[in-house]
Amino acid sequence: MADTVLYELSDGLATITLNRPEAMNALNIEAKVALRDALHAAAEDTAVRAVLLTATGRAFCVGQDLKEHISLLADGSRATMSTVREHYNPIVRAITGMAKPVVAGVNGVAAGAGFGFALAADYRVVADTASFNTSFAGVALTADSGISWTLPRVVGPGRAADLLLFPRSIKAQEAYELGIANKLVAAADVAAEARAVARTLAAGPTVAYAALKESLAYGASHTLDEALAKEDELQTKAGASEDHTIAVQAFLAKEKPAYLGR
């Protein structure tokens, strides 16, 4: 795994860490490839039951590395805009589509694609000093990294249009009030708290979590009748899992269940 992204697996939790602190974890090509590949590895590894996406330094991710970007533009490279198709889209699909929960530990500013990646996660633990910014219109670009899909579903279409058309810094408290942050904690505690949340999910009923992710995504773009049919399908699958039997037996015995993730 490239040094720009660190990967660690421990007790069912894969921790993926953006590691360009000197550049506020801006996304150059090397970092985007490494992040994409790390997420795919976590998604495919049956030993992974949850993922923590976090970062080193004072920023979570400020989005595209504009220094590299302007250099590629000057050279006439096709890599400038193909990065959406080759990197951003696969990264977002990996986060949203993997059959296990993803927690974002947002330690600092999350802008552009960094904001998009955080929104793609299932749960966001955010430092009280962090901030969010769509950024795209500020550099004469449109939305990418899934934010045109995720942001309206979190804050509503009207507020999403406002934040995209008029980019600004969304401070942590406002992000919490808007639903962008699921949990707001002191900056000194964000790493530990994000890891604790992710470890709790890694020890939980993985099949049920995967079904919940799928049902939420499905319900966002289907009718009630279609969503009910999908719930029936997914509940049948979850009900057949070993973890469901373990949970029921533990409930009846008044014990804490020890899930196996299957």
N, C-alpha and C positions, 0 to 999 in steps of 0.2 A: 504494500500500500504506500503511495507517495507520502512524503513528509508533510505536504500541504493538508492532508486529511489523515487523522489518526483513527485506528480501529482497535477496539478492545472487546473481548467477549468474556463475561464472568457470570456464572450462575444464571444463565438464560438471558442475560441482558447484554446486548451489543451497544457499546457507546461509540458513536461516530463524532469526531471532534474536528471542526474546521480549525486549521492551524497556520494561519497567515497573520499573526497578531500585528506585525509591523505594517501591514496593509489593511488593517481593520477587517481582515478576512474577506477582502474583495475577491471576486471569482475570476481568476485567470483560467486559461484553458486547462492547465495541469490540475488545478483544484476542482474544476467542474468534472473532469474525467474521473478523478479519484473519488469524489463524492458520489457520482453516479454508480461507479463500480462497487463502492462500499455498501451502498443501499441495496444494490442487486444481490450482493453476497449475503447480507443480513436477511433479505426476503427469502432467499433460497435455502438458507441453513436451518434445518429442523431443530437444531439446538438453541436457536434464538427465539425467545418468546416475547420480547419487547425490545424496542430500540430507543435510545436516548440520543438526540441530535443536539449538540452543543458546540461551544467555541472557546478558544483561548483569547486572552487579551481583554480589551475594553469594549469590543464590539462583537455582536453576534455575526452579522454579515452585512456589508454595505452594498451588496449586489455586484453587478458587472465591474470588473477591473477596467476603469476608463482609460488608464494609461496604456494598457495593452490594446484596448479597443481602438483608440485613436491611431495607434501605430499600425494596426491592421487595416484601418480605413485608408490611411495614407498609402499603404502598399497595394490597395485594391483587392485585399484578400476576401474571399467568399466566406471565410470563417466568422466574419462579424455577425451576420444575421442567421447563418446556419446553426449558430449555437443554440437557438431556441429549439430547433428540431432535434439536434444531436445531443444536447446536454440538459437544458431546462425541462423540456417535456418528459424525458425519461426519468429525471430526478423526481419530479412531482408525481408521476404515475407510480413510481416505486414507493414513495411515502404513503400515498393515498390507497394504493392497491394491495400492499402487502397484507397478508392475513395475520397480522399481529399489530398491537398498538405502538404508536410512535409519539414520544414526548419531546417537545422542543424546550430546551433550557435556554431562555433568551437572556443573556448576561449584559447586553448593551444594545446599541442601535441596530435595528433590522430594517434595511431599506431596499427598495427594488426587489430583485429576486430573493434577497435575504428575507424580506417580509413575506414574499410568496411561499418560500419554503416553510417558514414558521406557521403560516396559515394552513398549509397542507397537513401539518401534524395533527394528531388527534387531541392533544392536550398541550397547553403552553404554560410553563412556569416562568414568570417574568420578574426580573429585578426591578425594584422601585425606581431605579435610575435609568432604566432602558427607555427606548423610544422606537417608534415605527414611522416609516415614510414610504409612500408609494413611489415617489421619485421620477417615474417614467416621463410624464409630461414635461418635467423640468429639464430633460435633455432631448426633448422633441421625439419621444418614442411612445408607443402604446403599451398596454399591459402585456406581460408575459408571466411565466412561472406559475400559471394557474390562477393568478390573482383576480382575473375577470370572472372566474367561477366561484372562488372561495370567499372573496371579500363581500360580495352582495349577500351571501348566505349567512355571514357572521353579523354584518352591521346593517343590512337592508340595502336595496338598490339605490335609493336616494342618497344616503350617506356615502355609499361606495362611489357614486358618480362625483360627489363633492370632493372626496379624498383623492380621486384619480385626476380630476380636472384641475384641482388646486392643491398640489402636493404641499404638505407641511409636516412638521414634527408632531407626532401624536405621543404625548407623554404617557408614562406608565399608568397613572391613575385614570386618565381618560380611556386608555386602551382597555383597562379592566372594566370600566363602566360600559364600554361598547361591546364587550364580549370577546375582544381580541386576546386578552390575557385571561386565562382560566384561574390562575392563582398568582397573586402578587406578593412578593417577599422582599425582605431587605437584600440589598446587593450582596452583602457578605454571605448570605445564606442561599443564594440562588443555585449554586452548584450542588450543594448537599440536598436541598429540597427537591430539585429536579431529579436527582439520582434516586432519592427515596420514593418519589412517585413512580418512576420508571421501574424500580425494583418491585414495588407492590404489584404493578401490572405484569411483570415478568413471572411472578409467582401465582398469577391468577388463572382463570379458565380461558385458555387461549382460543379454543374453538368458539366459545361464546363471544369473546372480544372480536374475533374475525367476522362473525355473523353480524354483530352490532355495527361494525364499520361498513359492511356491505349493505345492510338495510338502510342506514342513514344516507349513504350515497345514492342508493336506488330510489328512496322515497323523495329525494330532492327534485327528481325530474319525472316522476310517474304519478298516475292517478291513485286515489285512495284504494280502489279495487285492485289495482296492480300491486300496490304496496302491501295490501292484506295477503295477497297470494304469495308474495315474496316472503313475508313474515312466516307464513305457514311452511314454506319450503325450508327456510333457515332454522325455524324452531324444531322441525323434525330432525335436522342435522345436529343441532346443539343437544337435543334430547337424547340422541343416540351416543353422545360422547361419554367417555369414561369419567370425565370431570363432573358431568351432571349427576351420575350415580354417586360419586364421591361426595358431592355437595349435599344431596338429599340424605345420605347415610349420616353425614356429619351433623346435619341439622337435627335429625331425629335423636342422635346421641348427644346433642348439645356440645359438640366439639368443633374446633376450627378445622375446616377442610384443608387437606394437603394436596393441591392440584398437581396433575401430571402434565397438563398442557395438551391433552389429546382426548 
